[in-house]
């Protein structure tokens, strides 16, 4: 497989920066992976905040202790909990992932072709 395609696929399927590591471009790979990881952590914190808010509503009796009510609350959180979910980092995560794929492909085109694996 060609280095450019291999790097782009690794980045697209595994994680941003993975293709850079396969091309021995560790610094740029670490930058893409690090920035993406920080944004992923911030997004997960938003998700956990919504889950905690919903759990608090269950404990305080605002949501009945039944499976259907809890599932409905998980799918459609209350207004107080929904305000916590801005998901403002997701578009930036997508942009970083796409840039990482394009950059891995670009760098793969520059690398001297290796013997076919």
MMTF fields as JSON, N, C-alpha, C and O atoms, coordinates in Angstrom:
{
  "mmtfVersion": "1.0.0",
  "mmtfProducer": "UNKNOWN",
  "numBonds": 467,
  "numAtoms": 468,
  "numGroups": 117,
  "numChains": 1,
  "numModels": 1,
  "chainsPerModel": [1],
  "groupsPerChain": [117],
  "chainIdList": ["A"],
  "bondAtomList": [4, 2, 8, 6, 12, 10, 16, 14, 20, 18, 24, 22, 28, 26, 32, 30, 36, 34, 40, 38, 44, 42, 48, 46, 52, 50, 56, 54, 60, 58, 64, 62, 68, 66, 72, 70, 76, 74, 80, 78, 84, 82, 88, 86, 92, 90, 96, 94, 100, 98, 104, 102, 108, 106, 112, 110, 116, 114, 120, 118, 124, 122, 128, 126, 132, 130, 136, 134, 140, 138, 144, 142, 148, 146, 152, 150, 156, 154, 160, 158, 164, 162, 168, 166, 172, 170, 176, 174, 180, 178, 184, 182, 188, 186, 192, 190, 196, 194, 200, 198, 204, 202, 208, 206, 212, 210, 216, 214, 220, 218, 224, 222, 228, 226, 232, 230, 236, 234, 240, 238, 244, 242, 248, 246, 252, 250, 256, 254, 260, 258, 264, 262, 268, 266, 272, 270, 276, 274, 280, 278, 284, 282, 288, 286, 292, 290, 296, 294, 300, 298, 304, 302, 308, 306, 312, 310, 316, 314, 320, 318, 324, 322, 328, 326, 332, 330, 336, 334, 340, 338, 344, 342, 348, 346, 352, 350, 356, 354, 360, 358, 364, 362, 368, 366, 372, 370, 376, 374, 380, 378, 384, 382, 388, 386, 392, 390, 396, 394, 400, 398, 404, 402, 408, 406, 412, 410, 416, 414, 420, 418, 424, 422, 428, 426, 432, 430, 436, 434, 440, 438, 444, 442, 448, 446, 452, 450, 456, 454, 460, 458, 464, 462],
  "bondOrderList": [1, 1, 1, 1, 1, 1, 1, 1, 1, 1, 1, 1, 1, 1, 1, 1, 1, 1, 1, 1, 1, 1, 1, 1, 1, 1, 1, 1, 1, 1, 1, 1, 1, 1, 1, 1, 1, 1, 1, 1, 1, 1, 1, 1, 1, 1, 1, 1, 1, 1, 1, 1, 1, 1, 1, 1, 1, 1, 1, 1, 1, 1, 1, 1, 1, 1, 1, 1, 1, 1, 1, 1, 1, 1, 1, 1, 1, 1, 1, 1, 1, 1, 1, 1, 1, 1, 1, 1, 1, 1, 1, 1, 1, 1, 1, 1, 1, 1, 1, 1, 1, 1, 1, 1, 1, 1, 1, 1, 1, 1, 1, 1, 1, 1, 1, 1],
  "groupList": [{"groupName": "UNK", "atomNameList": ["N", "CA", "C", "O"], "elementList": ["N", "C", "C", "O"], "formalChargeList": [0, 0, 0, 0], "bondAtomList": [1, 0, 2, 1, 3, 2], "bondOrderList": [1, 1, 2], "singleLetterCode": "X", "chemCompType": "L-PEPTIDE LINKING"}],
  "groupTypeList": [0, 0, 0, 0, 0, 0, 0, 0, 0, 0, 0, 0, 0, 0, 0, 0, 0, 0, 0, 0, 0, 0, 0, 0, 0, 0, 0, 0, 0, 0, 0, 0, 0, 0, 0, 0, 0, 0, 0, 0, 0, 0, 0, 0, 0, 0, 0, 0, 0, 0, 0, 0, 0, 0, 0, 0, 0, 0, 0, 0, 0, 0, 0, 0, 0, 0, 0, 0, 0, 0, 0, 0, 0, 0, 0, 0, 0, 0, 0, 0, 0, 0, 0, 0, 0, 0, 0, 0, 0, 0, 0, 0, 0, 0, 0, 0, 0, 0, 0, 0, 0, 0, 0, 0, 0, 0, 0, 0, 0, 0, 0, 0, 0, 0, 0, 0, 0],
  "groupIdList": [1, 2, 3, 4, 5, 6, 7, 8, 9, 10, 11, 12, 13, 14, 15, 16, 17, 18, 19, 20, 21, 22, 23, 24, 25, 26, 27, 28, 29, 30, 31, 32, 33, 34, 35, 36, 37, 38, 39, 40, 41, 42, 43, 44, 45, 46, 47, 48, 49, 50, 51, 52, 53, 54, 55, 56, 57, 58, 59, 60, 61, 62, 63, 64, 65, 66, 67, 68, 69, 70, 71, 72, 73, 74, 75, 76, 77, 78, 79, 80, 81, 82, 83, 84, 85, 86, 87, 88, 89, 90, 91, 92, 93, 94, 95, 96, 97, 98, 99, 100, 101, 102, 103, 104, 105, 106, 107, 108, 109, 110, 111, 112, 113, 114, 115, 116, 117],
  "secStructList": [7, 7, 2, 2, 2, 2, 2, 2, 2, 2, 2, 2, 2, 6, 7, 6, 6, 2, 2, 2, 2, 2, 6, 6, 7, 2, 2, 2, 2, 2, 2, 2, 2, 2, 2, 2, 2, 2, 2, 2, 2, 2, 2, 2, 2, 2, 2, 2, 2, 2, 2, 2, 2, 2, 2, 2, 2, 2, 2, 6, 6, 1, 1, 7, 1, 1, 2, 2, 2, 2, 2, 2, 2, 2, 2, 1, 7, 7, 2, 2, 2, 2, 6, 6, 7, 7, 7, 6, 6, 2, 2, 2, 2, 2, 2, 2, 2, 2, 2, 2, 2, 2, 2, 2, 2, 2, 2, 2, 2, 2, 1, 7, 7, 7, 7, 7, 7],
  "xCoordList": [0.853, 0.0, 0.902, 1.94, 0.505, 1.291, 1.284, 0.316, 2.374, 2.517, 1.447, 0.923, 1.108, 0.124, -1.25, -1.925, -1.662, -2.965, -2.984, -3.968, -1.899, -1.804, -1.896, -2.617, -1.164, -1.182, -2.569, -3.059, -3.202, -4.533, -5.554, -6.404, -5.474, -6.422, -6.204, -7.167, -4.954, -4.69, -5.268, -5.853, -5.096, -5.619, -7.141, -7.77, -7.733, -9.188, -9.865, -10.921, -9.257, -9.926, -9.515, -10.355, -8.242, -7.763, -7.931, -8.716, -7.199, -7.201, -6.43, -5.484, -6.796, -6.005, -4.553, -4.28, -3.638, -2.218, -1.613, -0.389, -2.44, -1.915, -1.123, -0.093, -1.594, -0.871, 0.467, 1.428, 0.525, 1.781, 2.822, 4.004, 2.368, 3.296, 3.834, 4.999, 3.006, 3.478, 4.487, 5.311, 4.412, 5.362, 6.592, 7.44, 6.689, 7.802, 7.802, 8.856, 6.636, 6.463, 5.798, 4.625, 6.593, 6.045, 5.551, 4.54, 6.23, 5.829, 4.461, 3.576, 4.289, 3.005, 1.896, 0.755, 2.236, 1.253, 0.827, -0.352, 1.796, 1.479, 0.638, -0.234, 0.894, 0.1, -1.346, -2.271, -1.545, -2.916, -3.611, -4.753, -2.94, -3.545, -3.815, -4.853, -2.888, -3.054, -4.206, -5.02, -4.275, -5.362, -6.707, -7.671, -6.768, -8.013, -8.4, -9.576, -7.425, -7.706, -8.248, -9.167, -7.682, -8.174, -9.626, -10.458, -9.93, -11.303, -12.25, -13.401, -11.767, -12.58, -12.874, -13.997, -11.893, -12.09, -13.104, -13.956, -13.013, -13.968, -15.386, -16.347, -15.517, -16.838, -17.382, -18.567, -16.513, -16.955, -17.367, -18.272, -16.709, -17.115, -18.522, -19.3, -18.862, -20.229, -21.225, -22.29, -20.872, -21.766, -21.951, -23.066, -20.86, -20.968, -21.753, -22.428, -21.67, -22.454, -23.947, -24.744, -24.323, -25.73, -26.176, -27.267, -25.336, -25.678, -25.818, -26.723, -24.932, -25.005, -26.261, -26.91, -26.602, -27.814, -29.055, -29.955, -29.093, -30.225, -30.275, -31.356, -29.123, -29.086, -29.582, -30.298, -29.209, -29.696, -31.21, -31.876, -31.754, -33.213, -33.902, -34.994, -33.269, -33.845, -33.827, -34.812, -32.705, -32.572, -33.56, -34.11, -33.795, -34.698, -36.164, -37.037, -36.443, -37.828, -38.458, -39.655, -37.709, -38.287, -38.527, -39.38, -37.78, -37.95, -38.306, -37.596, -39.402, -39.792, -38.741, -37.989, -38.706, -37.745, -38.287, -38.514, -38.49, -38.89, -37.97, -37.439, -37.795, -36.875, -37.327, -36.499, -38.596, -39.079, -38.885, -38.519, -39.126, -38.952, -37.474, -37.145, -36.6, -35.162, -34.659, -33.864, -35.117, -34.734, -35.233, -34.522, -36.45, -36.99, -36.174, -35.908, -35.777, -34.967, -33.58, -32.995, -33.054, -31.745, -31.824, -30.892, -32.928, -33.084, -33.478, -33.051, -34.287, -34.744, -34.537, -35.463, -33.321, -33.072, -33.921, -34.362, -34.128, -34.903, -34.166, -32.995, -34.876, -34.27, -33.03, -32.045, -33.081, -31.934, -30.716, -29.592, -30.952, -29.84, -29.401, -28.214, -30.349, -30.018, -29.149, -28.387, -29.257, -28.417, -26.945, -26.076, -26.661, -25.276, -24.652, -23.429, -25.5, -25.015, -24.926, -25.879, -23.805, -23.618, -22.904, -23.089, -22.09, -21.299, -20.569, -20.529, -20.0, -19.356, -18.023, -17.501, -17.466, -16.16, -16.243, -15.24, -17.407, -17.548, -17.207, -16.48, -17.696, -17.305, -15.791, -15.216, -15.159, -13.712, -12.996, -11.955, -13.54, -12.959, -13.016, -12.059, -14.13, -14.277, -13.287, -12.674, -13.132, -12.179, -10.757, -10.007, -10.387, -9.039, -8.833, -7.76, -9.83, -9.702, -9.499, -8.647, -10.282, -10.155, -8.797, -8.157, -8.36, -7.033, -5.928, -4.949, -6.086, -5.092, -5.03, -3.945, -6.184, -6.215, -5.52, -4.689, -5.876, -5.285, -3.781, -3.024, -3.345, -1.917, -1.156, -0.041, -1.728, -1.074, -0.935, 0.09, -1.954, -1.887, -0.81, -0.033, -0.773, 0.218, 1.632, 2.508, 1.851, 3.183, 3.538, 4.703, 2.56, 2.802, 3.229, 3.999, 2.735, 3.134, 4.579, 5.25, 5.061, 6.428, 7.465, 8.614, 7.036, 7.957, 8.363, 7.541, 9.614, 10.072, 9.289, 9.072, 8.858, 8.072, 8.88, 10.017, 8.268, 8.905, 8.59, 7.751, 9.261, 8.957, 7.536, 7.127, 6.792, 5.39, 5.318, 5.986, 4.469, 4.339, 3.606, 3.407],
  "yCoordList": [-1.17, 0.0, 1.238, 1.26, 2.239, 3.465, 4.177, 4.099, 4.867, 5.56, 6.627, 6.785, 7.37, 8.439, 7.899, 8.437, 6.837, 6.235, 5.576, 5.68, 4.9, 4.244, 5.276, 5.065, 6.392, 7.433, 8.061, 8.291, 8.34, 8.948, 8.005, 8.434, 6.721, 5.76, 5.557, 5.444, 5.51, 5.384, 6.568, 6.406, 7.751, 8.946, 8.95, 9.326, 8.532, 8.562, 7.513, 7.769, 6.332, 5.226, 5.116, 4.843, 5.323, 5.088, 6.324, 6.31, 7.393, 8.594, 9.682, 9.368, 10.947, 12.003, 11.948, 11.875, 11.983, 11.92, 10.542, 10.413, 9.5, 8.135, 7.952, 7.277, 8.545, 8.45, 9.161, 8.735, 10.25, 10.977, 10.126, 10.145, 9.39, 8.515, 7.419, 7.037, 6.912, 5.894, 6.458, 5.726, 7.776, 8.436, 8.957, 9.624, 8.654, 9.106, 10.625, 11.231, 11.227, 12.661, 12.789, 13.145, 12.485, 12.354, 13.676, 13.692, 14.763, 16.039, 16.482, 16.804, 16.5, 16.93, 15.948, 16.349, 14.661, 13.662, 13.882, 13.764, 14.202, 14.462, 15.727, 15.796, 16.721, 17.959, 17.68, 18.079, 16.994, 16.666, 15.802, 16.077, 14.77, 13.879, 14.612, 14.402, 15.462, 16.188, 17.167, 17.207, 17.964, 18.947, 18.237, 18.639, 17.183, 16.425, 15.804, 15.799, 15.285, 14.659, 15.664, 15.355, 16.862, 17.902, 18.244, 18.356, 18.408, 18.715, 17.56, 17.781, 16.332, 15.166, 15.12, 14.811, 15.42, 15.442, 16.511, 16.275, 17.685, 18.754, 18.365, 18.685, 17.683, 17.225, 16.16, 16.165, 15.245, 14.21, 14.818, 14.308, 15.898, 16.572, 17.133, 17.08, 17.673, 18.151, 17.001, 17.143, 15.862, 14.704, 14.204, 13.875, 14.149, 13.707, 14.705, 14.309, 15.984, 16.983, 16.768, 16.903, 16.439, 16.153, 14.9, 14.864, 13.881, 12.64, 12.892, 12.355, 13.702, 14.008, 14.813, 14.58, 15.75, 16.547, 15.652, 15.792, 14.741, 13.808, 12.891, 12.604, 12.432, 11.586, 12.355, 11.801, 13.614, 14.44, 14.602, 14.594, 14.748, 14.864, 13.566, 13.593, 12.433, 11.152, 11.055, 10.642, 11.437, 11.361, 12.287, 11.93, 13.469, 14.437, 14.187, 14.938, 13.14, 12.766, 13.479, 13.31, 14.268, 14.953, 13.985, 14.228, 12.894, 11.848, 10.569, 10.177, 9.912, 8.669, 7.574, 7.556, 6.666, 5.562, 4.403, 3.308, 4.652, 3.584, 3.63, 4.682, 2.493, 2.393, 3.305, 3.988, 3.33, 4.151, 5.635, 6.387, 6.068, 7.478, 7.878, 8.973, 7.003, 7.298, 7.331, 8.2, 6.386, 6.403, 7.661, 8.246, 8.074, 9.302, 10.512, 11.41, 10.541, 11.652, 11.653, 12.715, 10.474, 10.404, 10.886, 11.522, 10.589, 11.005, 12.471, 13.164, 12.938, 14.331, 14.919, 14.93, 15.415, 15.964, 17.212, 17.891, 17.483, 18.666, 19.929, 19.884, 21.043, 22.305, 22.663, 23.16, 22.41, 22.721, 21.884, 22.385, 20.615, 19.741, 20.002, 19.913, 20.322, 20.55, 21.786, 21.872, 22.745, 23.946, 23.618, 24.36, 22.52, 22.118, 21.547, 21.494, 21.119, 20.443, 21.418, 21.574, 22.06, 22.948, 22.234, 22.577, 21.243, 20.502, 21.453, 21.237, 22.497, 23.536, 23.095, 23.757, 21.997, 21.555, 20.536, 20.273, 19.971, 18.919, 19.421, 18.729, 20.589, 21.049, 21.237, 20.922, 21.744, 21.921, 20.575, 20.44, 19.589, 18.241, 17.669, 17.05, 17.879, 17.385, 18.081, 17.441, 19.388, 20.144, 19.633, 19.442, 19.413, 18.926, 17.535, 17.244, 16.683, 15.34, 15.398, 14.693, 16.235, 16.366, 16.957, 16.497, 17.97, 18.551, 17.524, 17.486, 16.71, 15.68, 14.646, 14.202, 14.266, 13.318, 13.925, 13.282, 15.176, 15.835, 16.012, 15.818, 16.376, 16.578, 15.257, 15.209, 14.203, 12.891, 12.439, 11.876, 12.683, 12.322, 13.149, 12.619, 14.446, 15.333, 14.906, 14.829, 14.633, 14.209, 12.834, 12.573, 11.965, 10.652, 10.743, 9.909, 11.747, 11.945, 12.414, 12.16, 13.103, 13.618, 12.546, 12.615, 11.55, 10.504, 9.652, 9.344, 9.284, 8.389, 7.096, 6.568, 6.573, 5.331, 4.178, 3.931, 3.487, 2.309, 1.083, 1.128, 0.006, -1.253, -1.64, -1.489, -2.131, -2.487, -3.528, -4.561, -3.212, -4.097, -5.367, -6.222],
  "zCoordList": [0.0, 0.0, 0.0, 0.662, -0.731, -0.801, 0.546, 1.302, 0.828, 2.117, 2.301, 3.403, 1.232, 1.378, 1.738, 2.615, 1.061, 1.355, 2.725, 3.456, 3.069, 4.373, 5.504, 6.479, 5.373, 6.402, 6.517, 7.623, 5.375, 5.408, 6.031, 6.813, 5.688, 6.257, 7.753, 8.512, 8.175, 9.616, 10.38, 11.451, 9.819, 10.475, 10.466, 11.455, 9.35, 9.237, 10.113, 10.691, 10.209, 10.898, 12.368, 13.225, 12.663, 14.018, 14.896, 15.844, 14.585, 15.424, 14.693, 13.97, 14.853, 14.222, 14.687, 15.886, 13.745, 14.062, 13.899, 13.856, 13.807, 13.693, 12.409, 12.404, 11.328, 10.068, 10.108, 9.467, 10.866, 11.013, 11.736, 11.394, 12.727, 13.444, 12.525, 12.641, 11.62, 10.688, 9.693, 9.143, 9.469, 8.568, 9.307, 8.714, 10.595, 11.444, 11.617, 11.813, 11.546, 11.807, 13.178, 13.297, 14.21, 15.56, 16.148, 16.851, 15.878, 16.474, 15.966, 16.759, 14.651, 14.109, 14.473, 14.7, 14.528, 14.962, 16.397, 16.733, 17.242, 18.651, 18.798, 19.664, 17.959, 18.022, 17.629, 18.337, 16.497, 16.084, 17.134, 17.501, 17.614, 18.599, 19.917, 20.545, 20.329, 21.59, 21.562, 22.485, 20.495, 20.386, 20.302, 20.955, 19.498, 19.381, 20.719, 21.084, 21.448, 22.744, 23.751, 24.509, 23.757, 24.67, 24.341, 25.241, 23.054, 22.661, 22.973, 23.348, 22.819, 23.15, 24.645, 25.043, 25.464, 26.913, 27.307, 28.163, 26.687, 26.984, 26.574, 27.274, 25.452, 25.01, 25.954, 26.286, 26.387, 27.33, 28.674, 29.334, 29.077, 30.314, 30.181, 31.133, 29.008, 28.78, 28.878, 29.478, 28.286, 28.315, 29.747, 30.152, 30.511, 31.903, 32.753, 33.703, 32.422, 33.157, 32.93, 33.859, 31.714, 31.42, 32.165, 32.734, 32.161, 32.87, 34.366, 35.005, 34.924, 36.358, 36.672, 37.691, 35.81, 36.009, 35.973, 36.802, 35.013, 34.92, 36.136, 36.65, 36.597, 37.799, 39.019, 39.854, 39.124, 40.239, 40.185, 41.22, 38.98, 38.858, 39.267, 39.836, 38.981, 39.409, 40.93, 41.542, 41.54, 42.996, 43.69, 44.733, 43.13, 43.753, 43.405, 43.839, 42.627, 42.361, 41.186, 40.954, 40.434, 39.275, 38.125, 37.272, 38.102, 37.095, 37.842, 38.767, 37.449, 38.14, 37.973, 36.999, 38.944, 38.925, 38.084, 38.598, 36.8, 35.89, 34.674, 34.317, 34.059, 32.922, 31.79, 31.188, 31.494, 30.378, 30.653, 29.75, 31.887, 32.225, 32.161, 31.704, 32.614, 32.581, 31.144, 30.784, 30.317, 28.899, 28.202, 27.385, 28.523, 27.927, 28.376, 27.577, 29.637, 30.149, 29.512, 29.302, 29.204, 28.553, 27.114, 26.622, 26.431, 25.043, 24.93, 24.006, 25.863, 25.859, 27.246, 28.057, 27.532, 28.868, 29.129, 28.202, 30.383, 30.754, 30.299, 29.923, 30.342, 29.889, 30.704, 30.158, 32.002, 32.859, 32.46, 32.423, 32.165, 31.768, 30.332, 30.019, 29.462, 28.045, 27.863, 26.901, 28.78, 28.679, 28.88, 28.422, 29.557, 29.77, 28.502, 28.376, 27.559, 26.352, 25.194, 24.432, 25.064, 23.929, 22.798, 21.63, 23.132, 22.145, 21.202, 19.991, 21.769, 20.963, 20.372, 19.474, 20.855, 20.376, 19.237, 18.574, 19.008, 17.997, 16.588, 15.875, 16.152, 14.812, 14.675, 13.633, 15.711, 15.674, 15.644, 15.0, 16.329, 16.292, 14.871, 14.405, 14.199, 12.824, 11.896, 11.041, 12.066, 11.244, 11.473, 10.516, 12.72, 13.031, 12.441, 11.911, 12.523, 11.965, 10.449, 9.908, 9.768, 8.312, 7.941, 6.995, 8.679, 8.413, 8.635, 7.89, 9.644, 9.932, 8.806, 8.43, 8.271, 7.148, 5.931, 5.291, 5.623, 4.458, 4.627, 3.676, 5.819, 6.055, 6.012, 5.493, 6.54, 6.482, 5.034, 4.651, 4.241, 2.824, 2.118, 1.325, 2.413, 1.808, 2.178, 1.317, 3.446, 3.884, 3.319, 3.018, 3.176, 2.601, 1.145, 0.67, 0.438, -0.962, -1.061, -2.061, -0.018, -0.026, 0.308, -0.129, 1.094, 1.539, 0.341, -0.521, 0.298, -0.771, -0.692, 0.399, -1.844, -1.804, -1.246, -1.648, -0.32, 0.282, -0.557, -1.457, -0.258, -0.915, -0.545, 0.607, -1.504, -1.274, -0.166, -0.202, 0.836, 2.014, 1.665, 2.528]
}
